[in-house]
Every structure is written in structure tokens, then in C-alpha cells.
């Protein structure tokens, strides 16, 4: 079960990384598409600046083409990750590092172009493309892997530093004093880029941890639903998450509640399958709400009834009182539904008994179920069947009566009776 849960978690997290990569590729497309239109609209909003660029002999066609090229790159990358999700493909580490290297190179290529156009002036390195390095370092956090963020920051820092040395080599008109000043400035900027990679890695780790915790929480809840059924109240789920180690097997004091619909076989003969299912869903949904409200768990459905347990795997300290309260609420709810016409006139039977039982997960690696084992279960089922003999709706054992608290006054003794499977007679109480 642990290995299966771990594998399921890794698969789920890998798919979340792929989905995050899709979002990151979408962001790249939006960024370059925005840049493309911004440059095309420049003559209308900044005509003076546009005229200055055009007069300098700068090739106006180059920026929009570069924007379009990188936008197509983002679209292709996005489609690749969508395809990987559909085909349930694993993450390709080489593609991830290759794209990270290329994205860090995008501003570097712009600097090389500007440097060539402006005779390798170091002023070109102070132009806006320098900020694009930080943009891709920030986007690296969406890769959900710390090493990727550090890699992006390191590549950006190294490339920027190499650009500085390259431009300095070809710019013969820079004085020695200017070189020293420029070195200090560009070394500092390169160091900031490098440090940004580690900052992005820290942010990535926080995001990754939050996502992993969220996934693990959902996997734990799914495991709970698999073991204890779909009908577990949120309060009980939280308690189960807090004490998972108690599921494997232990001796606990529990109170068992058996619920049954009277004369169900005869009733079902006159109903269509759809009507029958709707009827059972109505009865069970309202009855289960009563069990959930009082801290119980539906352990098994038994055709026209169910078995609920109070006190395992979590206990409120008042498990017997809660079981008694849930029984009274179930009866009152069913009667109300009958009076309203939501349900036909039906009879119900509820049996209660408490005692020690062995509890734990029973089954195979593929399928496990939380099971209650012991005489307490068998006797509770037998007591429920006695409702047919006494014409009652709720019966309880002596043990339940003694621990019923304030609800004791609602019980009346029916004396001792013989129960199948028991050598000695059992004292039975009826809730009125």
C-alpha cells in the first residue's frame, strides 16, 4: 500500500510538472506576442522614438521577426508538453535543460546583434534586453525543480559575463579607467543573475513543497475513502489523517450500529430498478448524514442496510452515546420523510452493541478494507434482527444501555432473550 501510494504520488506530481510546463510555455507565447504587437504599434504611440531608430539605420524588421520566432518556439514547446500529458509520457530531462539553455540565450543573441550594430559598445549591455535574463529566471520557477532554476541563473550569469569580455575585446576605444569601472559594474550584474538563480530555486522549493503537500493530502484522503468508504465526514477524515499509524491493527472498544429496511424484498418486487435505486439512495443518504454528524463511519453496505462503527479508527470518547444519538436521529429522519411523502411507509430496524473488537486493514496489495472483527459485530447484527420479534425499531444490549449516558431514560427493558450463537440469554433494551 505504501509503495503503491508513493508511485501514485510520483505519477501525479510528474503530470503536475508537465501541466506547469504548459503554463510556462503559454507565458512565453504571451510575452513575445505582446512584444511583437508593441513593436508594430510603436510608430503610433512613440513616433519620435520610432523615427530615431529608423534614422539610425537599425533594421526595423529584425525585432518583430525575432519576437515571432520565439513565439513559435513557445507554441511548439506548449504543444509538446500537451502531447506528453495526453500520451502519459515521462519528463524528458534533456529537453528541459535544452530549452532552459536556449531561453537563457534569447537575450544573449539580442546583445550580440546590438553589439554588432553599435560597434560592440559596452552601452549595449545596459539596454532593456538585460532585464529579459531575470524574466526567464523567474519563469524557471514554474519548472518545479530547483536545479533548473539554478541552471538558468548560472547560464544567464556566465553568458552575460562572456558578453562583457567579448564586447570589451572588440571595443578598442574604451580607456583603462572605464574598463575598471565597467568590470565592477558588469561583475556585480553577473553575480546578481547568478544569485537570482538561487533565489528562484528557493521559491521553486516552496512552491514544490506546497504542491507535494497538497497532492499527498489528496492521496491520503483517497486512501481513507478506499479503506472506509466514500461516506466519511470531513471531521473524521481530518482525524484519520492525524493518526494513520493506527489503521494497521489494534484492539479497540467500539459500538456497532446495524441498520436494516424492513420487508425490503416484498417492496422491491413492485418497483422498477430505477425507482429502487432512487429509494435506497434517499434512505441511505439521510441515514448516513446522521451517522457522520455523530462521528461514526459506514463500514459496509449490506444490500438493504449498512453497518456503522463508532470508536474506530477514531474515537470521540463518547462513542456509545454518539451511536445512540445517531440511531434516534435516523429513526426521526425516516419518519419525517414518510410523513412528507418523500418515502413510502416503510419499517426500519436498528441494533446496537458495544465491546472490544479487533480492527485493521484486511485484504491484498491491490484491495484492502478496514474491517471490524469480533463477537461485538455478530451480536449487534443478531440484536438488529430481534426487532422483527419485538415489533420494534431500535434495540440495544445491556452494555450499550449502561454507557448511554443521558439517553438511558429513553430505554425500556425487554428482559432477557435467547440470541442465536450465544449460550447465555442476552438482556435487551428498546429505545422508545
Secondary structure, DSSP 8 states (H G I E B T S, - for coil): -HHHHHHHHHHHHHHHHHHHHHHHHHHHHHHHHHHHHHHHTHHHH-HHHHHHHHHTT--HHHHHHHHHHHHHHHHHHHHHHHHHHHTT----HHHHHHHHHHHHHHHHHHHHHHHHHTTT-GGGGGSTHHHHHHHHHHHGGGG--HHHHHHHHHHHHHHHHHHHHHHHHH-TT--HHHHHHHHHHHHHHHHHHHHHHHHHHHHHHHHHHHHHHHHHHHHHHHHHHHHH-S---HHHHHHHHHTGGGGS-EEEEEEEEEEEEETHHHHHHTS-HHHHHHHHHHHHHHHHHHHHHTT-EEEEE-SSEEEEEESSS---S-HHHHHHHHHHHHHHHHHHHHHHTSS-S-EEEEEEEEEEEEEEEEE-SS-EEEEEESHHHHHHHHHHHHHHHHT-SEEEEHHHHHT-GGGGGGEEEEEEE--TT-SS-EEEEEE-
